Amino acid sequence: MHAFRPLLRNSLFNLFAATLAVAALLAPRTANAEALLLIEADSGKVLQADNATIPWYPASVTKIMTAYVTLKAVKDGKITLDTLVTVSPTAASQSPSKMGFRPGTQLTVDNALKMMLVKSANDMAVVLAEGVGGSIDGFSVMMNDTAKKLGMTQTSYVNPNGLPADGQITSARDLGILARSFLRDLPEYEYFVHIPAIRLGKRVTGNFNKLIGRYPGADGFKTGFICASGYNLVASATRNGRRLIAVVLGANSGTARAVKAAQLLERGFSQDNLSWLRPSLGTVENLVPVDASPPNLREEMCGGHRKRPASDDDDALIATNGGATGSASATGGEAQVTFFTAGLQPPLMKASELMASAPAAAEPVIVYTGPTRTGAALVAAVAADADQQATPKARGKKSRVAKKPDAGSDGKTAAAKPDTAKPDAKGDTKSAAKPAGTKHAAAKPDAAAKPAASGDQAAKPAKPKAATKPAPKPAPNNS
C-alpha cells in the first residue's frame, strides 16, 4: 500500500495541474487586454475565447451589419444592387476614411457597398443607411432589430459606420454571431467581404484586411479602428472545406490585429487531431455575456507616445517583433500554446512575416459614380471619375499659391506646382497648365505666349485678375 502512495500523489498532482491549466483558459483576462475569439463558421463551435463577452466599441466592423441589412433588403426585393443612392450633405460631412464625393453625387448600391467594405468609407455607410432606412436613425433601428433577431445580445447601434458615439457597443461574441449569420443568410453576396482592392478613376485602394491576399484561404471580413477601441478585425478563412472565423479586438496596430487573427486561424486549422484533448467551450451563442463597461483605449492608442496619428489603414509593422512570428510583442503576450498539451501542437506559421509580405497580385474591382454601366459607357464613367479626382485638387492648389511662400515651403516658381501635385493625382499637371498664363504671366512670358496663339486678348484680361487675386490670398495664413 505504501508503495502506491507516491504514484497516487503524483497522479493527483498532475490532475490538479491540468485542472489549473484548463481554468486559466476559461477565466476571462483583464478588461484592458484584447478580446480574442475563434469559432467554426458552420457549427458555431468555440475553439478559443479570451474576453469574448466583454463589451467593446466596434468601430468600423459596424459596417458588417450595415452591409448585412442592406444586402438583406436586396435579397428580399426591396431594392436592387442597381438602385441609385445619393450623397447627402450629412454623408459628405462624415470624418475620414471616406470617398469624399460632393453632395448630390449618385451611385449604385453595388458600388457604395464595395467602397464601404474595402476603403471603410464612412460617407458610403451613411449613403446606404439613408438610401435603405431613410435616415441614420431609421437605419439604426433596422440594425438593432436585426441584431436582436440574430441573438446579438450585447450589441447596440446608433450609426452605420462605427464612428465614436455613445451607445455604439458590441462584443467579440456578437461579431462572431454576425459573421456566421452573414455567411449563412447571404452566401450569394459574400464576395463583397473579400474584394482585394477597388479602383476609382486612377486611384487604387487595397483592402485594409491584410489577411486577404496573404493568408492562405483568407476570404473575409472587415477591419475597424477608433482610439477608444484599438485595432479590430473580423476575419474568415477556409481550408480543406472547413471555414473558421477569428475576431480580434483591441490590438495595438493594423499589423498586430492581422498577425493575431492569422495565428488564431492557424491554431484552429492545425488542431483537428487534438480536439479530444481540449475542453469543450460550447457554441458562440452560449458564451455568457459579461456585465461591464467597454474598455477605453484612447490614451494607449492615440496618446502622445505615438509617432504618427493612428488610423484604420495603419500598416506599420510591430517595431519590437523584428519580423519573428510568435514573439511576445507580436501576440501581445499571448502564450504560444493555447492548451495544456504543450509540445503536441504543430509549430505556428510565421504570421508576422506573412503580413509583412506583399499581397498576391489581383486585379482591382472597378467602382464608379452614376448608374450601372457596361462596355464603352463604363470606360467613359471611369474616365470621368479620373477627371473629377484631378479637378478639385487643381483648384485647391490655386487657393494656396500665396500661402505656400509665406510658410516657407515650395511654391517659389510655377514649375514647382505640378511636381507637388503629382502624388495626389496625375491629372493635376494638365489642369495646372491653364492658370499658368494668368498666375505667373510675368514670371513666365514664354509659357504665356503659347495660349496667346489662340488670342492674346484672352490672356491679357486674365492679368488684372491675377494681380487682384494675390491681394486677398496672403491674409489668411495657414497655421
C-alpha positions as CSV (number, residue, x, y, z in Angstrom):
1,M,0.0,0.0,0.0
2,H,2.8,2.4,0.9
3,A,4.4,1.7,-2.5
4,F,1.3,3.1,-4.3
5,R,1.1,6.4,-2.3
6,P,3.9,8.2,-4.3
7,L,2.1,7.2,-7.5
8,L,-1.2,8.4,-6.1
9,R,0.3,11.7,-5.0
10,N,1.9,12.2,-8.5
11,S,-1.4,11.4,-10.2
12,L,-3.3,13.8,-8.0
13,F,-0.7,16.5,-8.6
14,N,-0.8,16.0,-12.4
15,L,-4.6,16.1,-12.3
16,F,-4.6,19.3,-10.2
17,A,-2.0,21.0,-12.6
18,A,-4.2,20.1,-15.6
19,T,-7.3,21.5,-13.9
20,L,-5.5,24.7,-13.2
21,A,-4.4,25.0,-16.8
22,V,-7.9,24.5,-18.1
23,A,-9.2,27.0,-15.5
24,A,-6.7,29.6,-16.8
25,L,-8.0,29.1,-20.3
26,L,-11.6,29.5,-19.3
27,A,-11.1,32.5,-17.0
28,P,-11.5,35.9,-18.7
29,R,-8.4,38.0,-19.0
30,T,-8.3,41.6,-17.7
31,A,-10.6,44.1,-19.4
32,N,-7.7,46.1,-20.8
33,A,-6.3,43.2,-22.8
34,E,-7.5,42.5,-26.3
35,A,-10.6,40.3,-26.9
36,L,-10.0,37.2,-29.0
37,L,-12.4,34.6,-30.4
38,L,-12.1,31.7,-32.8
39,I,-15.1,29.7,-34.0
40,E,-16.2,27.3,-36.7
41,A,-18.4,29.0,-39.2
42,D,-20.7,26.1,-39.9
43,S,-21.3,24.9,-36.4
44,G,-20.5,27.9,-34.3
45,K,-18.3,25.8,-32.1
46,V,-15.9,27.9,-30.0
47,L,-12.2,26.9,-30.4
48,Q,-10.8,29.8,-28.3
49,A,-12.4,32.6,-26.4
50,D,-10.5,35.3,-24.4
51,N,-12.6,38.3,-23.2
52,A,-15.0,37.3,-25.9
53,T,-18.1,38.6,-24.0
54,I,-16.6,41.8,-22.6
55,P,-18.4,44.8,-24.2
56,W,-16.3,46.6,-26.8
57,Y,-16.5,49.6,-29.1
58,P,-16.9,48.1,-32.6
59,A,-15.5,51.0,-34.8
60,S,-15.8,50.1,-38.5
61,V,-16.6,46.5,-38.0
62,T,-20.0,48.1,-37.6
63,K,-20.1,48.1,-41.4
64,I,-20.6,44.3,-41.5
65,M,-24.1,44.9,-40.0
66,T,-24.6,47.9,-42.4
67,A,-23.8,45.5,-45.3
68,Y,-25.9,42.7,-43.9
69,V,-29.0,45.0,-43.5
70,T,-28.5,46.5,-47.0
71,L,-28.0,43.1,-48.7
72,K,-30.9,41.6,-46.9
73,A,-33.0,44.3,-48.4
74,V,-31.6,43.4,-51.8
75,K,-32.4,39.7,-51.2
76,D,-35.9,40.5,-50.1
77,G,-36.6,42.5,-53.2
78,K,-36.9,45.9,-51.5
79,I,-34.0,47.4,-53.5
80,T,-31.6,46.1,-56.1
81,L,-27.8,46.4,-56.4
82,D,-28.5,48.8,-59.3
83,T,-30.7,51.1,-57.2
84,L,-29.2,54.6,-57.2
85,V,-28.4,56.2,-53.8
86,T,-27.4,59.9,-53.3
87,V,-24.7,61.5,-51.3
88,S,-26.4,63.9,-48.8
89,P,-24.7,66.8,-47.0
90,T,-24.8,64.6,-43.9
91,A,-23.0,61.8,-45.7
92,A,-20.4,64.2,-47.2
93,S,-19.7,65.7,-43.8
94,Q,-18.6,62.3,-42.2
95,S,-15.0,62.0,-40.9
96,P,-12.4,60.1,-42.9
97,S,-11.9,57.5,-44.1
98,K,-14.3,58.4,-46.8
99,M,-14.6,58.7,-50.6
100,G,-15.2,62.5,-50.5
101,F,-17.9,62.8,-53.1
102,R,-19.8,66.1,-53.3
103,P,-23.4,66.2,-52.1
104,G,-25.8,65.3,-54.9
105,T,-23.4,62.7,-56.3
106,Q,-25.3,59.5,-57.2
107,L,-24.0,55.9,-57.3
108,T,-25.4,52.4,-57.2
109,V,-25.9,50.3,-54.0
110,D,-23.4,47.9,-55.5
111,N,-20.6,50.5,-55.8
112,A,-21.4,52.1,-52.5
113,L,-21.1,48.6,-50.8
114,K,-17.7,47.9,-52.4
115,M,-16.3,51.3,-51.4
116,M,-17.6,51.0,-47.9
117,L,-16.2,47.5,-47.3
118,V,-12.8,47.9,-49.0
119,K,-11.9,51.5,-48.2
120,S,-14.0,51.5,-45.0
121,A,-15.7,54.7,-46.3
122,N,-17.8,56.4,-43.6
123,D,-19.7,58.5,-46.1
124,M,-20.8,55.5,-48.1
125,A,-22.1,53.8,-44.9
126,V,-24.4,56.9,-44.4
127,V,-25.4,56.9,-48.1
128,L,-26.5,53.3,-47.8
129,A,-28.2,54.0,-44.4
130,E,-30.2,56.9,-45.8
131,G,-31.0,55.0,-49.0
132,V,-32.3,51.9,-47.2
133,G,-33.6,53.3,-43.9
134,G,-34.5,56.9,-44.9
135,S,-32.1,58.3,-42.3
136,I,-29.3,57.4,-39.9
137,D,-31.8,57.0,-37.1
138,G,-34.2,54.9,-39.2
139,F,-31.4,52.6,-40.4
140,S,-30.0,52.3,-36.8
141,V,-33.4,50.9,-35.8
142,M,-33.2,48.4,-38.5
143,M,-29.7,47.4,-37.4
144,N,-30.7,47.0,-33.8
145,D,-33.8,44.9,-34.8
146,T,-31.6,42.7,-36.9
147,A,-29.0,42.3,-34.1
148,K,-31.8,41.2,-31.7
149,K,-33.1,38.6,-34.2
150,L,-29.6,37.2,-34.7
151,G,-29.1,36.9,-30.9
152,M,-26.5,39.7,-30.6
153,T,-27.5,40.4,-27.0
154,Q,-24.5,42.7,-26.2
155,T,-24.8,45.0,-29.3
156,S,-26.4,48.3,-29.9
157,Y,-26.0,50.7,-32.8
158,V,-26.6,54.5,-33.2
159,N,-24.8,55.0,-36.6
160,P,-24.0,52.8,-39.6
161,N,-20.2,53.4,-39.8
162,G,-18.9,53.0,-36.2
163,L,-17.6,56.5,-35.7
164,P,-17.4,57.3,-31.9
165,A,-20.9,57.6,-30.4
166,D,-22.4,56.8,-27.0
167,G,-24.3,53.5,-27.2
168,Q,-22.3,52.0,-30.1
169,I,-21.3,48.8,-28.4
170,T,-20.7,45.1,-29.3
171,S,-18.5,42.2,-28.3
172,A,-16.3,39.5,-29.9
173,R,-19.1,37.0,-29.2
174,D,-21.7,39.1,-31.1
175,L,-19.4,39.8,-34.0
176,G,-18.8,36.1,-34.3
177,I,-22.6,35.6,-34.5
178,L,-22.9,38.3,-37.1
179,A,-20.2,36.9,-39.3
180,R,-21.7,33.4,-39.1
181,S,-25.1,34.9,-40.0
182,F,-23.7,36.8,-43.0
183,L,-22.2,33.6,-44.5
184,R,-25.3,31.6,-43.7
185,D,-28.0,34.1,-44.8
186,L,-26.3,35.8,-47.7
187,P,-24.0,33.3,-49.4
188,E,-24.6,34.8,-52.8
189,Y,-23.2,38.2,-51.6
190,E,-20.2,37.1,-49.6
191,Y,-17.9,38.2,-52.3
192,F,-18.4,41.8,-51.0
193,V,-16.3,41.0,-47.9
194,H,-13.2,39.7,-49.7
195,I,-12.6,42.1,-52.5
196,P,-8.8,42.6,-52.6
197,A,-8.9,46.2,-53.9
198,I,-11.0,48.8,-55.7
199,R,-10.2,51.2,-58.4
200,L,-12.0,54.6,-58.7
201,G,-10.7,56.5,-61.7
202,K,-6.9,56.3,-61.4
203,R,-6.9,55.7,-57.7
204,V,-6.5,52.1,-56.4
205,T,-7.3,51.3,-52.7
206,G,-6.3,48.0,-51.2
207,N,-8.4,46.2,-48.6
208,F,-7.4,47.2,-45.0
209,N,-7.8,43.5,-44.1
210,K,-4.2,42.4,-44.5
211,L,-5.1,38.7,-44.5
212,I,-6.7,38.9,-47.9
213,G,-4.1,38.0,-50.5
214,R,-1.6,37.0,-47.8
215,Y,-3.0,34.3,-45.5
216,P,-3.8,31.1,-47.4
217,G,-7.6,30.7,-47.7
218,A,-8.5,34.1,-46.3
219,D,-11.9,35.1,-47.6
220,G,-13.4,37.9,-45.5
221,F,-14.4,40.2,-43.5
222,K,-13.8,43.7,-42.1
223,T,-11.4,45.9,-40.1
224,G,-12.2,48.7,-37.7
225,F,-10.4,51.4,-35.6
226,I,-11.2,54.3,-33.3
227,C,-9.0,55.4,-30.5
228,A,-11.3,54.0,-27.8
229,S,-11.5,50.5,-29.3
230,G,-8.0,49.9,-30.6
231,Y,-7.5,47.9,-33.8
232,N,-10.3,45.5,-34.5
233,L,-10.6,42.7,-37.1
234,V,-13.2,40.1,-38.0
235,A,-11.5,37.6,-40.4
236,S,-12.5,34.3,-42.0
237,A,-10.6,31.7,-43.9
238,T,-11.3,28.3,-45.4
239,R,-9.1,25.3,-45.6
240,N,-10.0,21.8,-46.8
241,G,-13.6,22.7,-46.8
242,R,-13.6,23.9,-43.2
243,R,-14.2,27.6,-42.5
244,L,-13.1,29.4,-39.4
245,I,-13.9,32.9,-38.1
246,A,-11.5,34.9,-36.0
247,V,-12.3,38.1,-34.1
248,V,-9.6,40.3,-32.7
249,L,-10.5,43.5,-30.7
250,G,-8.1,46.0,-29.2
251,A,-4.8,45.1,-31.0
252,N,-2.2,47.8,-30.9
253,S,-1.7,48.3,-34.7
254,G,-3.1,47.3,-38.0
255,T,-0.5,44.7,-38.5
256,A,-0.8,43.3,-34.9
257,R,-4.5,42.6,-35.4
258,A,-3.8,40.7,-38.7
259,V,-0.9,38.7,-37.1
260,K,-3.2,37.7,-34.1
261,A,-6.0,36.7,-36.5
262,A,-3.7,34.6,-38.6
263,Q,-2.3,32.9,-35.5
264,L,-5.8,32.1,-34.2
265,L,-6.8,30.7,-37.6
266,E,-3.6,28.6,-37.9
267,R,-4.2,27.1,-34.5
268,G,-7.7,26.2,-35.4
269,F,-6.7,24.6,-38.7
270,S,-3.8,22.7,-37.1
271,Q,-5.7,21.3,-34.0
272,D,-8.2,18.9,-35.7
273,N,-6.4,15.8,-34.4
274,L,-6.3,17.1,-30.8
275,S,-9.9,18.1,-30.3
276,W,-10.5,15.3,-27.8
277,L,-7.8,16.7,-25.5
278,R,-9.4,20.2,-25.4
279,P,-12.2,21.2,-23.0
280,S,-15.4,22.0,-24.8
281,L,-16.3,25.7,-24.9
282,G,-19.7,25.1,-26.4
283,T,-21.1,27.3,-29.2
284,V,-20.7,31.1,-29.7
285,E,-24.3,31.7,-28.8
286,N,-23.9,30.0,-25.4
287,L,-21.0,32.2,-24.3
288,V,-22.1,34.1,-21.2
289,P,-22.1,37.9,-21.5
290,V,-20.1,40.0,-19.0
291,D,-21.9,42.9,-17.5
292,A,-19.2,45.6,-17.7
293,S,-18.4,48.9,-19.5
294,P,-16.3,48.8,-22.6
295,P,-12.6,49.5,-22.0
296,N,-11.5,52.8,-23.3
297,L,-8.1,52.5,-25.0
298,R,-7.8,56.1,-26.2
299,E,-4.7,57.0,-24.3
300,E,-3.0,53.8,-25.2
301,M,-3.9,54.0,-28.9
302,C,-3.8,57.8,-29.6
303,G,-1.7,59.2,-26.8
304,G,1.4,61.4,-27.3
305,H,3.7,58.4,-27.3
306,R,2.7,57.5,-30.9
307,K,5.0,58.8,-33.6
308,R,2.1,59.4,-36.0
309,P,-1.7,59.5,-35.8
310,A,-3.3,56.1,-35.6
311,S,-5.8,55.1,-38.3
312,D,-7.6,52.1,-39.6
313,D,-5.2,51.6,-42.5
314,D,-2.1,51.6,-40.2
315,D,0.4,49.4,-42.0
316,A,3.3,49.8,-39.6
317,L,4.9,46.5,-38.6
318,I,5.2,46.0,-34.8
319,A,8.5,47.6,-34.1
320,T,9.6,45.1,-31.5
321,N,8.9,41.8,-33.2
322,G,11.7,42.0,-35.7
323,G,9.6,40.0,-38.1
324,A,9.7,37.0,-35.8
325,T,6.3,35.3,-35.5
326,G,5.2,34.3,-32.1
327,S,7.2,36.8,-30.2
328,A,5.5,38.3,-27.1
329,S,5.2,41.7,-28.9
330,A,3.6,40.2,-31.9
331,T,0.9,38.4,-29.8
332,G,0.5,40.9,-27.1
333,G,1.9,38.5,-24.6
334,E,-0.3,35.7,-25.8
335,A,1.0,32.2,-25.0
336,Q,2.3,30.2,-27.9
337,V,0.4,27.1,-26.7
338,T,-3.3,27.6,-26.2
339,F,-3.9,24.4,-24.3
340,F,-2.0,22.3,-21.7
341,T,-1.0,19.9,-24.5
342,A,2.3,21.7,-24.9
343,G,4.6,20.0,-27.3
344,L,1.8,18.2,-29.1
345,Q,0.8,21.2,-31.3
346,P,2.5,21.7,-34.6
347,P,4.5,24.9,-34.8
348,L,2.7,28.1,-35.8
349,M,3.3,29.6,-39.2
350,K,5.3,32.8,-39.3
351,A,2.3,35.1,-39.4
352,S,4.1,38.4,-38.9
353,E,6.4,37.7,-41.9
354,L,3.3,36.7,-43.9
355,M,1.6,40.0,-43.1
356,A,4.7,42.0,-43.9
357,S,4.9,40.5,-47.4
358,A,3.2,41.9,-50.5
359,P,-0.3,40.6,-51.2
360,A,-0.9,38.3,-54.1
361,A,-1.4,40.1,-57.4
362,A,-5.1,40.7,-58.0
363,E,-7.0,42.9,-60.4
364,P,-8.8,45.7,-58.5
365,V,-12.5,45.8,-58.9
366,I,-13.6,48.9,-60.8
367,V,-16.1,51.2,-59.0
368,Y,-17.6,54.4,-60.3
369,T,-20.3,57.0,-59.7
370,G,-23.6,57.2,-61.6
371,P,-25.9,54.4,-62.8
372,T,-24.8,50.9,-63.7
373,R,-22.8,50.9,-66.8
374,T,-21.0,48.4,-69.1
375,G,-18.7,48.4,-72.1
376,A,-17.9,51.8,-73.5
377,A,-20.2,53.6,-71.1
378,L,-18.2,52.1,-68.2
379,V,-14.9,53.2,-69.7
380,A,-16.4,56.7,-70.0
381,A,-17.6,56.7,-66.4
382,V,-14.1,55.6,-65.2
383,A,-12.5,58.4,-67.2
384,A,-15.0,61.0,-65.8
385,D,-14.2,59.9,-62.3
386,A,-10.5,60.3,-63.0
387,D,-11.1,63.8,-64.3
388,Q,-13.1,64.7,-61.2
389,Q,-10.3,63.5,-59.0
390,A,-7.9,65.9,-60.7
391,T,-10.1,69.0,-61.0
392,P,-10.8,69.7,-57.3
393,K,-7.2,69.2,-56.3
394,A,-6.0,71.7,-59.0
395,R,-8.5,74.3,-57.7
396,G,-7.2,73.7,-54.2
397,K,-3.7,74.3,-55.3
398,K,-4.7,77.7,-56.8
399,S,-6.2,78.8,-53.5
400,R,-2.9,78.0,-51.7
401,V,-0.5,79.6,-54.1
402,A,0.0,82.7,-52.0
403,K,0.1,80.8,-48.7
404,K,3.0,78.4,-49.6
405,P,5.7,81.0,-49.9
406,D,4.6,82.6,-46.6
407,A,5.0,79.2,-44.9
408,G,8.5,78.8,-46.4
409,S,7.5,75.7,-48.4
410,D,7.9,75.0,-52.1
411,G,5.9,77.2,-54.4
412,K,8.5,79.8,-55.4
413,T,8.1,79.1,-59.1
414,A,5.3,77.9,-61.3
415,A,7.3,74.8,-62.1
416,A,7.1,73.6,-58.5
417,K,3.4,73.3,-58.5
418,P,2.8,70.4,-60.9
419,D,5.5,68.4,-59.2
420,T,3.9,68.7,-55.8
421,A,0.5,67.8,-57.3
422,K,1.7,64.5,-58.8
423,P,1.4,62.2,-55.8
424,D,-2.3,63.3,-55.3
425,A,-3.4,63.0,-58.9
426,K,-1.6,62.6,-62.2
427,G,-4.2,64.8,-63.9
428,D,-3.2,67.8,-61.8
429,T,-0.5,68.7,-64.2
430,K,-2.9,69.2,-67.0
431,S,-5.3,71.4,-65.1
432,A,-2.4,73.4,-63.7
433,A,-1.4,74.3,-67.2
434,K,-4.4,76.5,-67.7
435,P,-3.7,79.0,-64.9
436,A,0.0,79.1,-65.8
437,G,-0.6,82.0,-68.2
438,T,-2.6,84.1,-65.7
439,K,-1.0,83.4,-62.3
440,H,2.6,83.6,-63.5
441,A,2.4,85.6,-66.7
442,A,5.1,87.9,-65.5
443,A,7.4,85.2,-64.4
444,K,6.9,83.0,-67.5
445,P,6.3,85.2,-70.6
446,D,7.2,82.2,-72.8
447,A,4.7,80.0,-71.2
448,A,2.0,82.6,-71.6
449,A,2.9,83.1,-75.2
450,K,1.6,79.7,-76.2
451,P,-2.0,80.3,-75.3
452,A,-1.7,83.7,-77.0
453,A,-1.7,81.9,-80.3
454,S,-5.4,81.5,-79.9
455,G,-5.8,85.1,-79.0
456,D,-3.6,87.5,-76.9
457,Q,-6.7,89.3,-75.8
458,A,-7.8,86.2,-73.9
459,A,-4.6,86.1,-71.9
460,K,-4.4,89.9,-71.2
461,P,-7.7,90.3,-69.3
462,A,-6.5,87.5,-67.1
463,K,-3.6,89.6,-65.9
464,P,-5.7,92.0,-63.9
465,K,-7.4,89.0,-62.3
466,A,-4.0,87.5,-61.4
467,A,-3.0,90.9,-60.0
468,T,-6.1,91.2,-57.8
469,K,-6.0,87.6,-56.6
470,P,-2.8,87.7,-54.6
471,A,-4.1,90.7,-52.6
472,P,-6.7,88.7,-50.5
473,K,-4.7,85.4,-50.5
474,P,-1.9,86.3,-48.2
475,A,-4.3,87.5,-45.5
476,P,-5.5,84.0,-44.2
477,N,-2.1,82.4,-43.4
478,N,-2.0,78.7,-42.7
479,S,-1.0,77.8,-39.2
